[in-house]
């Protein structure tokens, strides 16, 4: 099946945001922070591990994985905004994390939606579901 150029662009955005966020989280937490306030285990569990859960599905281009990964990336958006506000000397690091998280969010949600439409597995519109329910219950 041929994938549209727009769907392909969304996939590339998702991949770039995902790989960038994974790499940036490691670089920021292990090398750029002057004084490490968290243990290595904490950093691995709370910053790196969550991104490893959807890794296989995102790399393989599975729309369902992209859909739920778009919710996972909200954690990183929240972290970036919190650090930007609470730790002024790390605002640039937080800004980069926020940009990568937004890129991943837009790419994942866009790819999941477009790929779902192309494969015919998209969710039906609510009005269509309501009309079908109405017909079924009214006996038409």
Protein Blocks (a to p, Z undefined) as FASTA:
>chain_A
ZZdfklmmmmmmmmmmmmmmmmmmmmmmmmmpmbacbdfklmmmmmmmmmmmmmmmmmno
paklmmmmmmmmmmmmmmmmmmmmmmmmlmmmmmmmmmmmmmmmmmmmmmmmmmmmmnop
accdfklmmmmmmmmmnoZZ
